[in-house]
Amino acid sequence: MKLTADTQYVKSIRLDTRKITSYDDFPLNLPVVHHLQQPFDFHPNITYIVGENGMGKSTLLEGIAICLGFNAEGGTLNFNFSSFDSHSDLHEYLRIGKGGYRPEDSFFFRAETFYNVATNIEELDREPAYGRRIIDSFGGKSLHEQSHGESFFAAFTHRFQGNGLYILDEPEAALSPLRQLSMLARIHELVENGSQFIISTHSPILMAYPNAKILQLTETGMEEVRLEETDHYQLTKQFFNDRDRLLHHLLNKEQE
């Protein structure tokens, strides 16, 4: 059953300004932080957080995930490892508004550190255990023995079970356009099966899910926009509608 505003798992986020004495240092100097003093609401099904590099999308998702109990490098709520302690302390300043329902499944997928998750799975599966191997819930084949894109898709296809909360940071990083379309179909299956997604992405394909909330971050603010209003969509459309002229200006800058 698709979630509604009454049944969603995560409802809102805001910045706890009482703890802040200065906005000069990272991560509090990021553009996204300046616009969190007023809480914003998540969509019960899919919320996209988009914007140019450096706006703080990944840092925000990381902070949300840690606030909810996830490991900073990703995985389920049961993962507890650190390959390199590089996460920010943004989570200490965030306040998450939760709904009255709890997800049956959950996963923080972070493209940047999914290799570390795969390594941790192999390390844990080498230890003596009486239950099933962790890798079995990812399809049974070592994630390191698959291509980058295949290992990503193994998580989406096998590990994501529905009735879940899924936080995805740039999941398109290793996916071809065709795989991105397949991922949209998989997201739809999971939404129809009671799941909520919070996704940071640069992909106009992934942003195209109907009736989702798209929050675009810029230096001057954070606003809810339609797909066609995102910088990603407009630039991609401009490129393919007038490719020759755009390439001419890009490749002949010095001559001009």
C-alpha positions, 0 to 999 in steps of 0.5 A: 500500500502506497504511503500517505502523509498520515503513514509516512516514516519521515515527515520533516527536517529542520535545523536546531539553531540553538546549538549553533554559535557560528556559520563560518566553518564546514558543514554549517557554511554550506548553502543548504544549511542556511536554508534549513532554519525553516523546516521542510516536509518530505513527500510520503513517497519520494523526495528528490534533493538536487542542485549543483556540486558544492551545495551540500546535497550529500552532506545533508543526506549523510546528516539525515541518515546518521540522525536516523541511526544509519552508519555514515558509509551506508548499509542497513541500521545494523551496519557499524564500520568505518573505513575512514572517519570523514563524515561531518557533524551536521547530524548534531544540528538536525532535528528529524520529524518522524511519523507514527509508523516505523519501516520494516526495512531500511537502507542508506545507499551511498554511491561514493562508499558502496565499495566499502559496504561490499567489503564489510559484507565479505568480512562479516560473512567470513566470520563463523555464523549460524544464520544465512550469509549477508550476501544472500540478501543481495542476490548471493553473488559477491558484490566485488565480483560484479561490475559497479553498476551490477552491484548497485542494482543487486542492492536495489533489486534484492536487498530493498524488500519494501515497506522500507525507508531508503535514502539514496545518494547519487544512485545513478553514478554507475548506472547507464540510462537504460539501467536508470529507467529500470531503477525508476521501475524498481522504485515504483514497485517499492513505492507501491509496496509502502516505501519512502525514498529520499534521493540526491541525484543529478539524473533528470531520468531519476527525477522524472517519477510522477508526483514526487517532490523535487527540492532544488538547492542553489546559492540563493535558496532552496525551493520546490520545483517541477522537473522541467524547472531544474537546472539539470533538465534545462541544460540537458534539453538545451544540449540536445536541442541545439547541440552543434551551437553549444559545442561550437561555443564550448570547443572554440572558447579560446578562438573567440 
